C-alpha cells in the first residue's frame, strides 16, 4: 500500500540556502519574510540578521536595510530553483505570475551554502 508520506517525498527533496536581502526600510522585515514564505516551493524562512547588522541598518539613511536569511525549499534541482525563486520574488515573467514580495529590493542567494535537510 502506498503511503501519502512516500508520495510527498517522491520527486522533491528539502534544501536550505542562505541569502541576503535588501529591503525598503519602510516595510517591516517580518512582513517581507511572510511574503517569501508564501511563494511556491518555499517552506520555512528564518531571519539570521546579526545585532551588528541591525546597528548598521539603523545608521543607514538611504531608506534600505540589509538582512541575512535562510530559506528552506522543496526542489528536484536545487541550484536551478534558486533562479526561479529570485525571479518570482522580484516578479519576473519567468517566475510565478502573481507573487512579488512587497518591499524586497534585491535578494542574493549563496548557492555554496545549499544543504540537504531531513523531513
One Martini backbone bead per residue (centre of mass of N, CA, C, O) as a GRO file, in nm:
protein
  119
    1UNK     BB    1   0.097   0.036   0.023
    2UNK     BB    2   0.056   0.369  -0.029
    3UNK     BB    3   0.195   0.649   0.107
    4UNK     BB    4   0.176   0.980   0.147
    5UNK     BB    5   0.467   1.031   0.233
    6UNK     BB    6   0.596   0.898  -0.022
    7UNK     BB    7   0.468   1.092  -0.229
    8UNK     BB    8   0.596   1.357  -0.119
    9UNK     BB    9   0.906   1.235  -0.160
   10UNK     BB   10   0.951   1.151  -0.459
   11UNK     BB   11   1.069   1.428  -0.618
   12UNK     BB   12   1.148   1.590  -0.363
   13UNK     BB   13   1.359   1.797  -0.173
   14UNK     BB   14   1.512   1.936   0.109
   15UNK     BB   15   1.637   2.273   0.130
   16UNK     BB   16   1.913   2.494   0.217
   17UNK     BB   17   1.961   2.858   0.211
   18UNK     BB   18   2.148   3.139   0.187
   19UNK     BB   19   2.078   3.502   0.232
   20UNK     BB   20   2.040   3.831   0.095
   21UNK     BB   21   1.852   4.124   0.184
   22UNK     BB   22   1.690   4.405   0.029
   23UNK     BB   23   1.506   4.662   0.193
   24UNK     BB   24   1.257   4.856   0.279
   25UNK     BB   25   1.237   5.049   0.571
   26UNK     BB   26   0.910   5.078   0.563
   27UNK     BB   27   0.930   4.770   0.588
   28UNK     BB   28   0.875   4.492   0.750
   29UNK     BB   29   1.061   4.210   0.775
   30UNK     BB   30   0.833   4.013   0.850
   31UNK     BB   31   0.662   4.067   0.600
   32UNK     BB   32   0.869   3.973   0.394
   33UNK     BB   33   0.895   3.681   0.502
   34UNK     BB   34   0.596   3.607   0.460
   35UNK     BB   35   0.601   3.640   0.149
   36UNK     BB   36   0.815   3.425   0.101
   37UNK     BB   37   0.652   3.187   0.229
   38UNK     BB   38   0.422   3.210  -0.012
   39UNK     BB   39   0.603   3.066  -0.198
   40UNK     BB   40   0.657   2.841  -0.407
   41UNK     BB   41   0.853   2.583  -0.231
   42UNK     BB   42   0.840   2.731   0.027
   43UNK     BB   43   0.864   2.667   0.388
   44UNK     BB   44   1.116   2.827   0.529
   45UNK     BB   45   1.197   3.133   0.722
   46UNK     BB   46   1.496   3.290   0.845
   47UNK     BB   47   1.627   3.521   1.064
   48UNK     BB   48   2.001   3.612   1.062
   49UNK     BB   49   2.039   3.876   1.191
   50UNK     BB   50   2.261   4.071   1.329
   51UNK     BB   51   2.327   4.315   1.555
   52UNK     BB   52   2.525   4.464   1.367
   53UNK     BB   53   2.327   4.496   1.132
   54UNK     BB   54   2.117   4.658   1.286
   55UNK     BB   55   2.301   4.898   1.347
   56UNK     BB   56   2.363   4.964   1.051
   57UNK     BB   57   2.066   5.011   0.964
   58UNK     BB   58   2.021   5.258   1.159
   59UNK     BB   59   2.252   5.437   1.008
   60UNK     BB   60   2.100   5.448   0.768
   61UNK     BB   61   1.984   5.698   0.490
   62UNK     BB   62   1.847   5.526   0.220
   63UNK     BB   63   1.590   5.327   0.290
   64UNK     BB   64   1.761   5.067   0.379
   65UNK     BB   65   1.797   4.704   0.432
   66UNK     BB   66   2.003   4.443   0.572
   67UNK     BB   67   1.961   4.079   0.544
   68UNK     BB   68   1.970   3.761   0.691
   69UNK     BB   69   1.887   3.438   0.548
   70UNK     BB   70   1.690   3.136   0.554
   71UNK     BB   71   1.595   2.880   0.308
   72UNK     BB   72   1.337   2.652   0.268
   73UNK     BB   73   1.308   2.402   0.000
   74UNK     BB   74   1.158   2.251  -0.270
   75UNK     BB   75   1.347   2.007  -0.478
   76UNK     BB   76   1.508   1.862  -0.773
   77UNK     BB   77   1.680   2.146  -0.844
   78UNK     BB   78   1.834   2.362  -0.645
   79UNK     BB   79   1.993   2.570  -0.824
   80UNK     BB   80   1.768   2.634  -1.034
   81UNK     BB   81   1.549   2.733  -0.819
   82UNK     BB   82   1.679   3.001  -0.736
   83UNK     BB   83   1.598   3.154  -0.991
   84UNK     BB   84   1.297   3.120  -0.959
   85UNK     BB   85   1.271   3.260  -0.684
   86UNK     BB   86   1.382   3.533  -0.769
   87UNK     BB   87   1.182   3.592  -1.000
   88UNK     BB   88   0.932   3.579  -0.821
   89UNK     BB   89   1.010   3.797  -0.608
   90UNK     BB   90   1.072   4.016  -0.859
   91UNK     BB   91   0.873   3.981  -1.100
   92UNK     BB   92   0.903   3.779  -1.334
   93UNK     BB   93   0.801   3.613  -1.619
   94UNK     BB   94   0.947   3.333  -1.530
   95UNK     BB   95   0.784   3.318  -1.295
   96UNK     BB   96   0.550   3.371  -1.110
   97UNK     BB   97   0.300   3.590  -1.172
   98UNK     BB   98   0.204   3.717  -0.890
   99UNK     BB   99   0.444   3.715  -0.717
  100UNK     BB  100   0.558   3.974  -0.496
  101UNK     BB  101   0.775   4.127  -0.282
  102UNK     BB  102   0.711   4.359  -0.072
  103UNK     BB  103   1.010   4.557  -0.028
  104UNK     BB  104   1.185   4.399  -0.225
  105UNK     BB  105   1.493   4.480  -0.390
  106UNK     BB  106   1.686   4.226  -0.308
  107UNK     BB  107   1.846   3.903  -0.387
  108UNK     BB  108   2.113   3.682  -0.246
  109UNK     BB  109   2.227   3.390  -0.316
  110UNK     BB  110   2.415   3.101  -0.167
  111UNK     BB  111   2.496   2.814  -0.324
  112UNK     BB  112   2.729   2.708  -0.125
  113UNK     BB  113   2.490   2.664   0.118
  114UNK     BB  114   2.369   2.413   0.025
  115UNK     BB  115   2.142   2.190   0.196
  116UNK     BB  116   2.027   1.903   0.320
  117UNK     BB  117   1.714   1.803   0.450
  118UNK     BB  118   1.516   1.684   0.691
  119UNK     BB  119   1.181   1.584   0.775
   0.00000   0.00000   0.00000
